C-alpha cells in the first residue's frame, strides 16, 4: 500500500498512487484503442473523443454509485458545504467500477449515435479490449490505495495492509481476533465515539503539531478576551463586528483541532509522536486476499483475449457483447472473496454481483441478437484522412 507515490518538490503537492494509476490506465487504454482503430480503418479522432467522454462519465458514475451506495457515510458530515466536499473528495478512493462502466456505456452509445453518427457495433468493439485493460491497471491503483480488499485468509500470497488502512479499520470495527489495538492508538471524540487515530494525524510532523499547539493557545486566549468584551458591548453595530471577529477566530481553530486527537494521546500517555508512529507500524491488518490483484490478472487476460477476438470476429458487436458476458462472472466470483461490500440485494448479493448478473444476461442476449443483424454494420465505413479524401475527390 502506497497512498502517496511522491511529493512534487517546490509546490509540495502529493501525487497519489490511486490517481497516478488511473491516469496511466486512461492514457494506455486510449493509446491501445487508437492503434486498433488506425489498423482497422476506423477514425482515431472518434476514439479520442470517446476517451474524454468516458473519462468524465466514468469518474462521475464511479463516484455517484459509491455515494448512493454508502450515503450514510456522507449525510452526517455537517452542513451542505461539508457534505458536498465529502462527495467530490476522492483522494482516499471511494469509487465503484460498475457505476462508471454503466454510465460510460450510456454516454458513449449516445455520443456515437447522435454526435459522431458512426457504427455503434464497430466502435464499441474497438474500445472493449481497452476498457478491460483500463480496469486491470486501475486495480493496481486500488491496491496502492488499500481499498477493494479481500477477506482474511492464510494463503501464501496473502497480503497485509498498514495501520489505519481500510482493511485494518474494518477488521478492528468487526472485532476480529487479532485486530485489537492498544489504548494509545485509540481516541474518544466528542460524543463518546472511540476510533483509531487517523493516519493523517499520525503523519503530522513535529513542527505541524507544535504550530497547532501554539495556534490553539493563541486563538483561544484571543477568543476568551473577545467574548468578555462582547458581553459588555452595548452598541448593536459593535456587537456585530465583534461576533464576526469571534466567528473568524473559531474558524482559525480548525487546523489546531484537526490534530487534537494525536496531541491528546501524546499528552495522556507521555509518548512522543515518533514513538506513537512506531507503535502504529506494529499493528497491520490481518492477512487478506489481494483481491485488487486478482482483478488485475483476470482483466489483463480478458483484455488480450478480446483484442485477439477483435481481429477474428465474424460480426460487428461480438467483442463488446463478449466483454459483458465474460467479465461479469469474474467480478461475481471476486465479490465472494471481498468483504468491503454489504450483501444488500435481496440479502444475498452485493450490488456489484447483481449488476454483474445483469451484464452477463445483456451480453448473452446481445450475442443472440447479433445473429439477426448483418455481419458488417451498415454504418461501418472505412475512414480516410481528410487529405487523402480530398486528393481522391480531385482525381475524380
C-alpha positions in Angstrom: 0.0 0.0 0.0 1.4 3.4 -1.0 -1.3 6.1 -1.0 1.2 8.8 -2.0 3.9 7.9 -4.6 5.9 11.1 -4.3 5.7 14.8 -3.5 6.4 17.3 -6.2 9.3 19.5 -4.9 8.7 23.2 -4.6 4.9 23.1 -4.6 4.6 20.2 -2.1 1.8 18.5 -4.0 1.3 14.8 -3.2 0.9 12.5 -6.2 -1.5 9.8 -5.0 -0.9 6.2 -6.2 -4.6 5.8 -7.0 -4.7 8.9 -9.1 -1.5 8.1 -10.9 -2.6 4.6 -11.9 -5.9 5.9 -13.0 -4.1 8.4 -15.3 -1.9 5.7 -16.7 -4.9 3.4 -17.2 -6.7 6.1 -19.1 -3.8 7.1 -21.4 -2.8 3.4 -22.0 -6.4 2.4 -22.8 -6.8 5.3 -25.3 -3.5 4.6 -26.9 -4.3 1.0 -27.5 -7.8 1.7 -28.8 -6.4 4.4 -31.2 -3.9 1.9 -32.6 -6.6 -0.6 -33.1 -8.8 2.0 -34.9 -6.0 3.1 -37.2 -5.1 -0.5 -38.1 -8.7 -1.5 -38.9 -9.6 1.7 -40.8 -11.7 3.5 -38.2 -11.4 7.2 -37.3 -8.9 7.6 -34.5 -10.4 11.1 -33.7 -13.6 9.4 -32.7 -11.7 7.2 -30.2 -10.0 10.2 -28.7 -13.4 11.9 -28.3 -14.8 8.8 -26.7 -11.9 8.8 -24.3 -12.8 12.2 -22.9 -16.5 11.3 -22.8 -15.6 8.1 -21.0 -13.2 9.9 -18.6 -15.9 12.3 -17.4 -18.7 9.8 -17.4 -16.6 7.1 -15.7 -15.4 9.4 -12.9 -19.0 10.7 -12.3 -20.5 7.3 -12.5 -18.0 5.6 -10.2 -18.3 8.2 -7.5 -22.1 8.6 -7.8 -22.6 4.9 -7.3 -20.3 4.8 -4.3 -22.0 7.9 -2.7 -25.5 6.4 -3.3 -24.4 3.0 -2.0 -22.8 4.4 1.1 -24.9 7.6 1.6 -24.8 7.2 5.4 -21.1 8.0 5.4 -21.9 11.4 3.9 -25.2 12.6 5.3 -23.9 13.4 8.7 -20.8 15.3 7.7 -22.2 18.7 8.8 -23.7 21.4 6.7 -24.4 21.1 3.0 -20.9 22.5 2.0 -19.2 19.8 4.1 -21.4 17.1 2.5 -20.7 18.5 -1.0 -16.9 18.5 -0.4 -17.0 15.0 1.0 -18.9 13.8 -2.1 -16.3 15.1 -4.5 -13.2 14.3 -2.4 -11.8 11.1 -3.9 -8.3 11.4 -2.5 -8.8 8.2 -0.5 -10.7 6.3 -3.1 -14.4 5.7 -2.9 -15.3 4.7 -6.4 -17.3 1.7 -7.7 -16.3 0.4 -11.1 -19.7 -0.7 -12.3 -21.2 2.8 -11.7 -18.6 4.3 -14.1 -18.9 1.4 -16.5 -22.7 1.7 -16.9 -22.7 5.5 -17.2 -19.8 5.4 -19.6 -21.6 2.9 -21.9 -24.7 5.0 -21.9 -22.8 8.2 -22.7 -20.6 6.5 -25.3 -23.5 5.0 -27.1 -25.3 8.3 -27.2 -22.2 10.1 -28.4 -21.5 7.6 -31.2 -25.1 7.6 -32.3 -26.1 11.2 -32.0 -22.8 13.2 -32.4 -20.4 11.1 -34.4 -23.1 9.2 -36.3 -20.9 6.2 -36.9 -21.3 2.4 -36.3 -22.1 1.6 -32.7 -21.2 -2.0 -33.0 -17.8 -1.5 -34.7 -16.6 1.3 -32.4 -17.7 -0.4 -29.3 -15.8 -3.5 -30.4 -12.7 -1.3 -30.8 -12.9 0.1 -27.3 -13.9 -3.1 -25.5 -10.4 -4.5 -25.0 -9.2 -1.1 -23.8 -11.9 -1.0 -21.2 -10.6 -4.3 -19.7 -7.0 -3.0 -19.9 -8.0 0.2 -18.1 -9.7 -1.9 -15.4 -6.6 -4.0 -15.0 -4.3 -1.0 -14.5 -6.8 0.9 -12.4 -7.0 -2.0 -9.9 -3.3 -1.6 -9.2 -4.3 1.9 -8.0 -6.8 0.3 -5.7 -4.0 -1.9 -4.3 -1.8 1.1 -3.7 -4.7 2.9 -2.1 -5.7 0.0 0.1 -9.4 -0.1 -1.0 -11.3 -3.0 -2.5 -9.5 -5.5 -0.3 -10.3 -9.2 0.2 -11.3 -11.3 3.2 -9.0 -12.7 5.8 -7.0 -15.8 4.6 -3.8 -17.7 5.3 -2.7 -18.3 1.7 1.0 -17.9 0.9 0.2 -14.9 -1.3 -1.9 -13.2 1.3 -1.0 -9.5 2.0 -1.3 -7.2 5.0 -2.1 -3.5 4.9 -0.7 -0.9 7.3 -2.3 0.7 10.3 -5.4 2.9 9.6 -5.8 1.3 6.1 -9.3 0.4 5.1 -8.7 -3.3 5.7 -7.2 -2.7 9.2 -10.0 -0.3 10.2 -12.8 -2.7 9.0 -11.2 -5.6 10.8 -11.0 -3.6 14.0 -14.6 -2.5 13.8 -15.7 -6.1 13.2 -13.6 -7.1 16.3 -11.9 -9.9 14.5 -9.5 -11.9 16.7 -6.0 -10.4 16.2 -7.2 -7.0 15.1 -7.2 -5.4 18.6 -5.4 -2.1 19.1 -3.7 -0.7 22.2 -5.3 2.2 24.0 -2.5 4.5 22.9 -3.8 4.3 19.3 -7.5 4.9 20.2 -9.1 8.3 20.8 -12.5 9.1 22.1 -14.0 12.1 20.3 -16.7 14.5 21.5 -19.9 12.5 21.7 -18.2 9.4 23.1 -17.2 7.8 19.7 -13.9 5.9 20.1 -11.9 5.4 16.9 -8.3 4.5 15.9 -6.1 7.6 15.4 -6.3 8.5 11.7 -3.2 8.2 9.6 -3.4 11.9 8.7 -2.8 12.8 12.3 0.0 10.3 12.7 1.6 11.7 9.6 1.7 15.3 11.0 5.3 16.4 11.6 6.6 17.6 15.0 6.6 21.2 13.6 3.0 20.9 12.5 1.9 19.6 15.9 3.9 22.4 17.7 2.3 25.0 15.4 -1.1 23.6 16.1 -0.5 23.8 19.8 0.7 27.4 19.6 -2.1 28.5 17.3 -4.7 26.8 19.6 -3.4 28.6 22.7 -3.1 32.0 21.0 -6.5 31.8 19.4 -8.2 30.6 22.5 -6.8 33.4 24.5 -8.0 35.9 21.9 -11.4 34.3 21.8 -11.8 34.4 25.5 -10.8 38.1 25.6 -13.2 38.9 22.7 -16.1 37.1 24.3 -15.5 39.1 27.5 -15.7 42.3 25.5 -18.7 41.1 23.6 -20.7 40.6 26.8 -20.1 44.3 27.8 -20.7 45.7 24.3 -24.0 47.7 24.1 -23.9 49.1 20.6 -25.6 46.8 18.0 -23.0 47.6 15.3 -20.1 47.0 17.6 -21.7 43.7 18.7 -22.0 42.5 15.1 -18.3 43.4 14.4 -17.2 41.5 17.5 -19.4 38.5 16.6 -17.8 38.4 13.1 -14.3 38.5 14.7 -15.3 35.7 17.1 -16.5 33.6 14.2 -13.2 34.2 12.4 -11.3 33.0 15.4 -13.5 29.9 15.7 -12.6 29.1 12.1 -8.9 29.6 12.8 -9.1 26.9 15.5 -9.8 24.4 12.7 -6.1 23.4 11.9 -5.4 23.0 15.7 -8.5 21.0 16.4 -7.6 18.7 13.4 -4.7 17.3 15.4 -6.4 17.3 18.8 -6.7 13.5 18.7 -2.9 12.7 18.5 -1.9 15.6 20.7 -4.4 14.4 23.3 -2.9 10.9 23.3 0.7 12.2 23.4 -0.1 14.1 26.5 -2.2 11.4 28.1 0.3 8.6 27.6 3.5 10.6 27.8 4.7 9.5 24.4 6.5 11.3 21.6 5.0 11.4 18.1 7.8 9.2 16.8 7.0 6.5 19.5 3.4 6.6 18.6 4.2 6.1 14.9 6.4 3.2 15.7 3.6 1.6 17.7 1.2 2.1 14.9 3.6 0.5 12.4 3.5 -2.7 14.5 -0.3 -3.1 14.0 -1.0 -4.0 10.5 -4.2 -5.7 9.2 -4.7 -9.4 9.3 -3.6 -11.2 6.1 -6.2 -10.8 3.4 -6.8 -11.9 -0.2 -5.1 -9.4 -2.6 -8.5 -9.0 -4.4 -7.3 -6.0 -6.3 -4.5 -8.0 -7.9 -6.9 -10.9 -8.7 -8.9 -8.4 -10.7 -5.8 -7.1 -12.4 -4.8 -10.5 -13.6 -8.3 -11.5 -14.8 -8.9 -8.2 -16.5 -5.5 -8.5 -18.3 -6.4 -11.9 -19.6 -9.8 -10.6 -20.8 -8.2 -7.6 -22.5 -5.7 -9.7 -24.5 -8.4 -12.3 -25.3 -10.8 -9.6 -26.6 -8.0 -8.0 -28.6 -7.4 -11.3 -30.3 -11.1 -11.8 -30.8 -11.4 -8.4 -32.4 -9.2 -9.4 -35.3 -11.0 -12.7 -35.7 -14.6 -11.6 -35.1 -17.3 -12.7 -37.6 -19.8 -10.0 -36.7 -19.5 -6.4 -35.5 -20.7 -6.2 -31.9 -19.2 -9.6 -30.9 -16.4 -8.1 -28.9 -18.4 -5.8 -26.7 -21.0 -8.5 -26.0 -18.3 -11.0 -25.1 -16.8 -8.4 -22.7 -20.2 -8.2 -20.9 -20.5 -12.0 -20.9 -17.1 -13.0 -19.6 -16.1 -10.1 -17.3 -19.3 -10.3 -15.2 -18.6 -13.9 -13.9 -15.1 -12.9 -12.8 -16.5 -10.0 -10.9 -19.2 -12.1 -9.4 -16.6 -14.6 -8.1 -14.3 -11.7 -6.9 -17.1 -10.4 -4.7 -17.1 -13.7 -2.9 -13.6 -13.1 -1.6 -14.1 -9.4 -0.9 -15.5 -8.2 2.4 -15.9 -4.5 1.9 -19.3 -4.6 0.2 -22.5 -5.4 2.0 -25.0 -8.0 0.7 -27.8 -5.6 0.3 -29.6 -7.0 -2.8 -32.3 -9.5 -1.6 -29.9 -10.1 1.4 -27.9 -12.5 -0.8 -25.9 -10.5 -3.3 -23.7 -7.4 -3.3 -24.8 -4.6 -5.6 -21.8 -5.5 -7.9 -22.9 -9.1 -8.1 -26.4 -8.1 -9.1 -25.1 -5.8 -11.8 -22.7 -8.5 -13.0 -25.6 -10.9 -13.4 -27.5 -8.2 -15.4 -24.4 -7.6 -17.6 -23.9 -11.3 -18.3 -27.6 -11.5 -19.3 -27.2 -8.5 -21.5 -24.1 -9.9 -23.2 -25.8 -13.2 -23.9 -28.9 -11.5 -25.3 -26.6 -9.3 -27.4 -24.8 -12.2 -28.9 -28.1 -13.9 -29.8 -29.5 -10.6 -31.2 -26.4 -10.2 -33.4 -27.4 -13.3 -35.4 -30.4 -11.3 -36.7 -28.2 -8.4 -37.9 -25.9 -8.3 -41.0 -22.3 -9.3 -40.0 -21.0 -5.9 -41.0 -22.7 -2.8 -39.6 -24.2 -0.6 -42.3 -22.5 2.4 -40.7 -19.1 0.8 -40.6 -17.5 2.8 -43.4 -13.7 2.9 -43.6 -12.3 6.2 -42.6 -10.0 8.2 -44.9 -7.8 11.1 -43.6 -9.1 14.5 -45.0 -6.1 15.0 -47.2 -6.5 11.5 -48.8 -10.2 12.0 -49.3 -9.6 15.5 -50.9 -6.9 14.1 -53.2 -9.2 11.2 -54.3 -12.1 13.7 -55.0 -9.8 15.9 -57.0 -8.6 12.9 -59.0 -12.2 12.1 -60.0 
